[in-house]
């Protein structure tokens, strides 16, 4: 597969090979349990796989991806793919948006368009941002980092300051992207107008006697979620390579791994299609498949689990925390304030882990409102 800053071209042979693999799937023997009770539902997965192998047109989506405002930067020898959306007014505040897992730059395009050209969506052009959406190292169009010498938040700072010439900018992130955004603000507070995050890092240390009843309820909920839903995280943090062999070789295995999260972590009420069209899900899976990035997308988990990624200690730049009800955790404001300078705290009425795709209007409005005071 050839990749350039603005072109993703998957050879016909690779597209045909994907269809062949899908048609030759060796399906597991089902367990005598209810739908989704033991993992991805077989009926739903078979339906998606049939569509992927027959009716889904990769070329249509490939063309749409190629039409995006893509660029490629070389940051200290690390290629970084990014999208750049020019703000609709001169001097628009630059902002870097960072996705989480299992996502890609594609999830953020709707949000980016709303932020760059708010007047197209009923907003005020004065609130426009110049939006930069980098692909995380090892995710889709950005190759993985060759070493740990330059962490992702430093790549982002050098991209924004040295490559793009922004001396002052804003940042937003979710999931893995929220951690990168926090480290970025912690390392370069002079450059950050503020940060907006959908999840927060736990304090490095705290006095257990100081934990409030609301915080204890939150910590108990996190422990319960980890026991019920956290198996993927433990595997990706401890034995990512073993898992990768199966997912890199089987498109159905890859799709099952992703679809389970789309359903469980979104505000879909158990109905995947209420939040994600089939083609969106299959395009994300196709991006992971054709760029062979599922194994490298696990690398941040392994590095953090092995103590190779520095913990967030204290973020002093103005911070907005926006919590969506179906996301993985909803920490009380007091818990976030143990680590961040929280100046805005919003509990959203709907949406989940994939908020930029699920609720781009809600998310854009919160970003605009927060950064009005920091432009």
C-alpha positions in Angstrom: 0.0 0.0 0.0 1.3 3.4 -1.0 0.8 6.3 1.4 1.6 10.0 1.0 0.5 13.2 2.8 -2.8 13.4 0.8 -3.2 10.0 -0.8 -4.2 6.5 0.5 -4.1 4.0 -2.3 -4.8 0.3 -1.4 -3.9 -2.0 -4.3 -6.8 -4.0 -5.8 -5.1 -7.2 -4.7 -5.3 -6.2 -1.1 -9.0 -5.3 -1.3 -9.7 -8.6 -3.0 -7.6 -10.5 -0.4 -9.7 -8.9 2.4 -12.9 -10.1 0.7 -11.4 -13.6 0.4 -10.4 -13.7 4.0 -13.9 -12.6 5.1 -15.6 -15.2 2.9 -13.4 -18.0 4.4 -13.9 -17.1 8.0 -13.7 -20.0 10.4 -16.4 -19.1 12.9 -16.2 -20.3 16.5 -18.7 -22.5 18.1 -21.3 -20.2 19.8 -21.8 -20.4 23.6 -25.2 -21.1 25.1 -25.6 -17.5 26.4 -27.6 -14.5 25.4 -26.6 -12.0 22.7 -23.5 -9.9 23.7 -23.3 -11.7 27.1 -20.0 -13.3 26.4 -18.7 -10.7 23.9 -19.5 -9.6 20.4 -22.8 -11.0 19.2 -22.4 -13.6 16.4 -25.6 -12.5 14.6 -24.5 -8.9 14.5 -21.0 -9.7 13.5 -22.1 -12.1 10.7 -24.3 -9.3 9.3 -21.5 -6.8 9.3 -19.0 -9.3 7.8 -21.4 -10.1 5.0 -21.8 -6.4 4.2 -18.0 -5.9 4.4 -17.4 -8.8 2.0 -20.1 -8.0 -0.6 -21.7 -4.5 -0.6 -19.2 -2.3 1.2 -17.3 -0.1 -1.3 -13.9 0.7 0.1 -13.1 2.9 -2.9 -15.9 5.3 -2.1 -14.5 5.8 1.4 -10.9 5.8 0.3 -11.8 8.7 -2.1 -13.5 10.6 0.8 -10.4 10.1 3.0 -8.2 11.3 0.2 -10.3 14.5 -0.1 -9.6 15.5 3.5 -7.0 18.2 4.1 -4.1 15.9 4.8 -0.5 16.8 5.4 2.7 14.9 6.5 5.3 16.4 8.8 8.7 14.9 9.8 9.2 15.6 13.5 12.8 14.5 14.4 12.6 11.6 12.0 9.1 10.6 13.0 6.5 11.0 10.2 3.2 12.5 11.5 0.1 12.6 9.4 -2.3 15.3 10.2 -5.4 17.1 8.9 -5.5 20.9 8.9 -8.8 22.9 8.8 -8.3 26.6 8.4 -10.5 28.8 10.6 -13.0 30.9 8.7 -11.7 34.1 10.2 -8.2 35.6 10.3 -6.3 34.9 13.5 -8.5 32.0 14.6 -7.2 30.2 17.7 -5.3 27.0 16.7 -6.4 23.8 18.4 -5.0 20.3 18.3 -7.5 17.5 18.6 -6.4 14.0 19.8 -8.5 10.9 19.6 -8.4 7.8 21.8 -8.7 4.1 21.2 -10.1 2.4 19.2 -10.5 5.4 17.0 -8.8 7.4 14.3 -8.5 10.8 12.8 -11.7 10.0 10.9 -13.8 10.2 14.0 -12.8 13.8 14.5 -13.6 15.3 11.1 -17.2 16.3 11.9 -16.0 18.1 15.0 -13.2 19.7 13.2 -15.5 21.1 10.5 -17.8 22.6 13.1 -14.9 24.3 15.0 -13.2 25.6 11.8 -16.4 27.0 10.2 -19.0 27.5 12.9 -21.1 29.8 10.7 -21.9 26.8 8.5 -23.6 25.2 11.5 -25.5 28.2 12.8 -22.7 29.6 15.0 -20.6 32.7 15.0 -17.5 33.0 12.8 -15.8 34.9 15.6 -15.6 31.5 17.5 -13.7 29.8 14.7 -10.5 27.7 15.3 -7.8 26.6 13.0 -8.0 22.9 13.7 -5.2 20.3 13.5 -6.0 16.6 13.8 -2.8 14.5 14.0 -2.9 10.7 13.6 -1.5 9.1 16.7 1.9 7.3 16.2 1.1 3.8 15.2 -2.6 4.6 14.3 -3.6 4.4 10.6 -1.6 7.0 8.6 1.2 7.8 11.2 3.8 5.1 11.5 4.7 4.1 15.0 7.5 6.0 16.8 10.9 4.4 16.3 11.8 4.8 20.0 10.6 6.4 23.3 12.9 9.3 22.9 10.2 11.7 21.8 6.8 11.1 23.5 3.6 11.9 21.7 2.9 15.1 23.5 6.3 16.4 22.5 5.6 15.5 18.9 2.4 17.5 19.1 4.1 20.5 20.5 6.8 20.5 17.8 4.2 20.0 15.2 2.2 23.0 16.4 5.1 25.3 17.2 8.0 24.3 14.9 6.1 22.9 11.9 3.0 25.1 11.8 4.4 28.2 13.6 1.7 28.5 16.4 3.2 30.0 19.5 0.0 29.7 21.4 -2.7 27.2 20.9 -5.5 25.1 22.5 -5.8 21.3 22.9 -8.6 18.8 23.2 -8.4 15.1 23.8 -10.4 12.0 24.8 -9.3 8.7 26.3 -5.6 8.2 25.3 -5.8 11.7 23.7 -6.9 13.2 27.1 -3.7 11.9 28.7 -1.6 13.3 25.8 -3.3 16.6 26.1 -2.7 16.8 29.8 1.0 16.0 29.4 1.2 18.6 26.7 -0.2 21.3 29.0 2.0 20.1 31.9 5.1 20.3 29.8 4.4 23.5 27.9 2.0 25.7 29.9 3.4 28.8 28.3 2.1 27.6 24.9 -1.4 26.3 25.9 -4.3 28.7 26.0 -6.2 25.9 27.8 -7.1 22.3 27.5 -10.5 20.5 27.1 -10.6 16.8 28.0 -13.2 14.1 28.2 -11.4 12.1 30.9 -9.0 12.9 33.7 -5.9 11.2 35.1 -6.1 10.0 38.7 -3.9 11.9 41.2 -0.5 10.3 41.6 -1.1 10.1 45.3 -3.8 11.2 47.8 -4.8 10.7 51.4 -7.5 8.1 51.6 -9.0 9.9 54.5 -9.7 12.9 52.3 -11.8 11.0 49.8 -15.4 12.3 49.8 -18.5 10.2 49.6 -19.0 11.2 46.0 -15.4 10.4 45.1 -15.7 7.0 46.9 -18.8 6.2 44.8 -16.9 7.1 41.7 -13.9 4.9 42.7 -16.2 2.0 43.4 -17.8 2.4 40.0 -14.3 2.4 38.3 -13.4 -0.8 40.2 -16.6 -2.5 39.1 -16.2 -1.4 35.5 -12.6 -2.7 35.5 -13.7 -6.1 36.8 -16.5 -6.3 34.2 -15.1 -4.6 31.2 -11.4 -4.1 31.7 -10.1 -7.4 30.3 -9.1 -5.8 27.0 -7.0 -3.2 28.8 -5.2 -5.8 30.9 -4.4 -7.8 27.8 -3.3 -4.8 25.7 -1.1 -3.6 28.6 0.5 -6.9 29.4 0.5 -9.2 26.4 -0.3 -7.0 23.3 1.8 -9.0 20.9 0.1 -12.3 21.6 -3.3 -10.7 21.0 -2.0 -9.0 17.8 -1.2 -12.2 16.0 -4.9 -13.1 15.8 -6.3 -9.6 15.1 -3.7 -8.8 12.5 -4.4 -12.0 10.6 -8.2 -12.2 10.9 -10.3 -9.2 9.7 -13.3 -10.8 11.5 -11.3 -11.0 14.7 -10.3 -7.4 14.3 -13.9 -6.3 13.6 -15.2 -8.2 16.6 -12.6 -6.5 18.9 -13.6 -3.1 17.7 -17.4 -3.5 17.5 -17.7 -4.7 21.0 -16.2 -1.4 22.2 -18.4 0.7 19.9 -21.5 -0.9 21.3 -20.4 -1.1 25.0 -18.9 2.4 25.2 -21.4 4.4 23.2 -24.8 5.9 24.1 -26.5 3.4 21.8 -28.8 1.6 24.3 -27.5 -1.7 23.0 -28.4 -0.9 19.4 -25.1 -0.3 17.6 -26.7 1.1 14.5 -28.4 3.9 16.4 -25.1 5.6 16.8 -22.8 4.1 14.1 -23.7 3.4 10.5 -22.4 0.2 9.1 -20.1 2.0 6.7 -18.6 4.1 9.4 -17.7 1.0 11.5 -16.4 -0.8 8.5 -14.3 2.1 7.3 -12.7 2.4 10.7 -12.0 -1.4 10.6 -10.7 -1.1 7.1 -8.3 1.7 8.0 -6.9 -0.5 10.8 -6.7 -3.5 8.5 -5.1 -1.9 5.5 -2.6 0.1 7.5 -1.8 -2.9 9.6 -2.0 -0.9 12.8 -3.9 -2.9 15.3 -0.8 -4.1 17.1 0.9 -0.7 17.2 -2.4 0.9 18.5 -1.8 -1.3 21.6 1.6 0.2 22.2 0.4 3.1 24.4 -1.3 0.6 26.7 1.9 -1.5 27.0 4.1 1.6 27.6 1.8 3.0 30.3 1.3 -0.4 31.9 5.1 -0.9 32.0 5.8 2.4 33.6 7.4 3.8 30.4 4.9 6.7 30.2 5.2 9.4 32.7 2.1 9.9 35.0 0.3 13.2 34.9 1.1 15.1 38.1 -0.3 18.6 37.9 -1.9 20.6 35.1 -2.1 24.3 35.9 -3.4 25.7 32.7 -7.2 26.4 32.5 -8.9 23.0 32.1 -12.4 22.1 30.9 -13.8 18.7 31.7 -16.7 17.4 29.7 -18.3 14.1 30.8 -20.6 12.1 28.6 -23.0 9.7 30.4 -22.1 6.6 28.5 -18.3 7.1 28.6 -16.1 4.9 30.7 -15.9 7.1 33.8 -17.6 10.2 35.2 -15.3 11.6 37.9 -16.8 14.3 40.2 -15.3 17.7 39.9 -13.4 17.5 43.2 -11.6 14.4 41.9 -10.5 16.2 38.7 -9.4 19.3 40.7 -6.9 17.1 42.6 -4.8 17.1 39.4 -6.2 19.8 37.1 -6.9 23.6 37.3 -10.6 23.0 36.4 -12.4 26.1 35.4 -15.3 24.5 33.5 -17.0 21.2 34.3 -19.9 19.9 32.2 -22.0 16.8 32.5 -23.5 16.2 29.0 -27.1 15.0 28.6 -26.2 12.3 26.1 -23.3 10.7 24.3 -20.5 8.3 25.1 -16.8 7.4 24.6 -16.9 8.4 20.9 -18.4 11.8 21.6 -16.8 13.6 18.6 -18.8 11.2 16.3 -21.8 10.7 18.5 -22.5 14.3 19.6 -20.3 16.7 17.6 -22.7 19.6 18.1 -22.7 19.2 21.9 -18.9 18.8 22.0 -18.2 21.7 19.7 -20.5 24.0 21.7 -18.7 23.2 24.9 -15.3 23.8 23.3 -16.4 27.1 21.9 -17.9 28.3 25.2 -14.8 27.4 27.2 -12.3 28.9 24.9 -14.2 32.2 24.5 -12.5 33.3 27.7 -9.0 32.2 26.6 -8.7 33.5 23.1 
